[in-house]
Amino acid sequence: MMTRFPLPFPGCTGKAGGMTPLGFVGLGAMGGRIAGRLLATGHQVHGTNRTQAKAAALITNGLIWDDTPREVAQASAVVFSMVTDDAALEAIASGADGILAGLAPGTFWVDMSTVSPATSAALAERARALGAAMLDAPVSGSVHEAEGGKLAIMAGGRADAFAAVEPLLRELGPVVRHVGANGQGLRLKLAVNISLAAQMLAFSEGVLLAERGGIDRALAVEVMAQSSIGSPFLRGRAPLVLELPDEAWFDIELARKDIRLALATAQQDDVRLPSAALADKWLTTATSLGYGHRDVASLHAILAQTGATLTAAEKHPSGPIGRAA
Ligand SMILES: NC(=O)c1ccc[n+]([C@@H]2O[C@H](COP(=O)([O-])OP(=O)(O)OC[C@H]3O[C@@H](n4cnc5c(N)ncnc54)[C@H](OP(=O)(O)O)[C@@H]3O)[C@@H](O)[C@H]2O)c1
């Protein structure tokens, strides 16, 4: 296959020779920080975002603004994207100004959004028909990990395409793995995010149980986060239970979207996801109470607010407490 750009890319090593043009479509909380990291490591980065104002700081730091995803793809050997959901991905991918319209043979498209594995695999097929290669490369880790190059990245797609872009992905995080064919990176990401929502829910209810008994909330949060249940995720998030940030690191609606993607995928494969189903219920309650754009740590506040409406099943364990005889 013809490649427009030499492989391995001279820009893969960052400041040593960052001349391979990269692109980034979707400069939100995560995409903006990852694009910023690529700029900081010495790459030339073209970029665009539906809302241009959000790119102002990146443009000051050297991002080359293009008006459309197509122009970004045309200017890039590797175009990254990171947008909200399936609808947003479709919006930046298709049409006269979409990424697909700008992909040349031999170029690469690395989509880091958390979307449906099937949607991503279908787009990869369209990229393949153009002679380009697409990878799904969703990430685990939030805004601080994105800024600091500490993400975990799980990729799906052709092995040779993964090998070509792997050095770039390694600039974004220490854990970079090829999982399998297109869509498989996303499937693993959804598997990770079941625990993210379920852990936040269980941690929040534990904190509430402690404080309703008179234990200081800050003490409970500190001790619980440092106990054996304190996963890296919980340790990072625990302080937000004490003070919700104005700007969410990872909001309730995104968490709910991921849980629903996991539930839909599981349904096709006849897999039970009981903790995901429960998390979906509480994330939905949070959305209906107006917390959709607040951080997922607001589950604690949701549980605290809704305590008076416990169902009978929640009020009492269904059987005797103790070991079964
Ligand atoms: N936040 C996290 O901690 C985290 C961690 C891992 C993975 N993720 C995943 O990463 C993705 C992005 O999350 P985020 O936190 O960066 O969200 P975000 O800050 O809300 O950014 C969303 C991005 O998608 C763009 N977008 C949304 N709808 C669009 C449309 N119809 N057409 C074009 N662009 C559209 C937004 O453009 P505008 O700026 O114009 O709105 C923005 O660039 C999601 O799939 C999320 O699940 C997030």
The ligand as an SDF file (V2000), in Angstrom:
LIG
                    3D

 48 52  0  0  0  0  0  0  0  0999 V2000
  -13.4770   12.8590   30.9640 N   0  0  0  0  0  0  0  0  0  0  0  0
  -12.8850   11.7030   31.2550 C   0  0  0  0  0  0  0  0  0  0  0  0
  -12.3920   11.4940   32.3700 O   0  0  0  0  0  0  0  0  0  0  0  0
  -12.8150   10.6000   30.2220 C   0  0  0  0  0  0  0  0  0  0  0  0
  -11.9370    9.5410   30.4710 C   0  0  0  0  0  0  0  0  0  0  0  0
  -11.8260    8.5270   29.5290 C   0  0  0  0  0  0  0  0  0  0  0  0
  -12.5920    8.5680   28.3620 C   0  0  0  0  0  0  0  0  0  0  0  0
  -13.4570    9.6080   28.1590 N   0  0  0  0  0  0  0  0  0  0  0  0
  -14.2440    9.6160   26.9130 C   0  0  0  0  0  0  0  0  0  0  0  0
  -13.6690   10.5850   26.0400 O   0  0  0  0  0  0  0  0  0  0  0  0
  -14.6760   11.1710   25.2150 C   0  0  0  0  0  0  0  0  0  0  0  0
  -14.6490   12.6920   25.3810 C   0  0  0  0  0  0  0  0  0  0  0  0
  -14.8760   13.0010   26.7420 O   0  0  0  0  0  0  0  0  0  0  0  0
  -14.5800   14.4550   27.3420 P   0  0  0  0  0  0  0  0  0  0  0  0
  -14.5520   14.2960   28.8180 O   0  0  0  0  0  0  0  0  0  0  0  0
  -13.4410   15.0780   26.6320 O   0  0  0  0  0  0  0  0  0  0  0  0
  -15.9480   15.1990   26.9340 O   0  0  0  0  0  0  0  0  0  0  0  0
  -16.1770   16.7380   26.5910 P   0  0  0  0  0  0  0  0  0  0  0  0
  -15.2700   17.6190   27.3570 O   0  0  0  0  0  0  0  0  0  0  0  0
  -17.6410   16.9420   26.7370 O   0  0  0  0  0  0  0  0  0  0  0  0
  -15.7600   16.8520   25.0490 O   0  0  0  0  0  0  0  0  0  0  0  0
  -16.5750   16.3020   24.0490 C   0  0  0  0  0  0  0  0  0  0  0  0
  -16.0110   16.6620   22.6900 C   0  0  0  0  0  0  0  0  0  0  0  0
  -16.9030   16.1410   21.6840 O   0  0  0  0  0  0  0  0  0  0  0  0
  -17.2940   17.2220   20.8270 C   0  0  0  0  0  0  0  0  0  0  0  0
  -18.6510   16.9760   20.3150 N   0  0  0  0  0  0  0  0  0  0  0  0
  -19.7290   16.5790   21.0010 C   0  0  0  0  0  0  0  0  0  0  0  0
  -20.8040   16.4600   20.1930 N   0  0  0  0  0  0  0  0  0  0  0  0
  -20.3660   16.8020   18.9550 C   0  0  0  0  0  0  0  0  0  0  0  0
  -21.0000   16.8710   17.6840 C   0  0  0  0  0  0  0  0  0  0  0  0
  -22.2890   16.5590   17.5140 N   0  0  0  0  0  0  0  0  0  0  0  0
  -20.2530   17.2630   16.6320 N   0  0  0  0  0  0  0  0  0  0  0  0
  -18.9470   17.5650   16.7830 C   0  0  0  0  0  0  0  0  0  0  0  0
  -18.2880   17.5180   17.9610 N   0  0  0  0  0  0  0  0  0  0  0  0
  -18.9970   17.1290   19.0290 C   0  0  0  0  0  0  0  0  0  0  0  0
  -17.2460   18.4360   21.7240 C   0  0  0  0  0  0  0  0  0  0  0  0
  -17.2470   19.6140   20.9540 O   0  0  0  0  0  0  0  0  0  0  0  0
  -17.6650   21.0280   21.6610 P   0  0  0  0  0  0  0  0  0  0  0  0
  -16.4350   21.4680   22.4150 O   0  0  0  0  0  0  0  0  0  0  0  0
  -18.0460   21.8980   20.5450 O   0  0  0  0  0  0  0  0  0  0  0  0
  -18.8120   20.7250   22.5970 O   0  0  0  0  0  0  0  0  0  0  0  0
  -15.9380   18.1730   22.4450 C   0  0  0  0  0  0  0  0  0  0  0  0
  -14.8340   18.4420   21.6200 O   0  0  0  0  0  0  0  0  0  0  0  0
  -16.0130   10.5230   25.6470 C   0  0  0  0  0  0  0  0  0  0  0  0
  -16.3130    9.4610   24.7930 O   0  0  0  0  0  0  0  0  0  0  0  0
  -15.6960   10.0190   27.0550 C   0  0  0  0  0  0  0  0  0  0  0  0
  -16.5280    8.9390   27.4290 O   0  0  0  0  0  0  0  0  0  0  0  0
  -13.5670   10.6440   29.0590 C   0  0  0  0  0  0  0  0  0  0  0  0
  1  2  1  0
  2  3  2  0
  2  4  1  0
  4  5  1  0
  4 48  2  0
  5  6  2  0
  6  7  1  0
  7  8  2  0
  8  9  1  0
  8 48  1  0
  9 10  1  0
  9 46  1  0
 10 11  1  0
 11 12  1  0
 11 44  1  0
 12 13  1  0
 13 14  1  0
 14 15  2  0
 14 16  1  0
 14 17  1  0
 17 18  1  0
 18 19  2  0
 18 20  1  0
 18 21  1  0
 21 22  1  0
 22 23  1  0
 23 24  1  0
 23 42  1  0
 24 25  1  0
 25 26  1  0
 25 36  1  0
 26 27  1  0
 26 35  1  0
 27 28  2  0
 28 29  1  0
 29 30  1  0
 29 35  2  0
 30 31  1  0
 30 32  2  0
 32 33  1  0
 33 34  2  0
 34 35  1  0
 36 37  1  0
 36 42  1  0
 37 38  1  0
 38 39  2  0
 38 40  1  0
 38 41  1  0
 42 43  1  0
 44 45  1  0
 44 46  1  0
 46 47  1  0
M  CHG  2   8   1  16  -1
M  END
$$$$
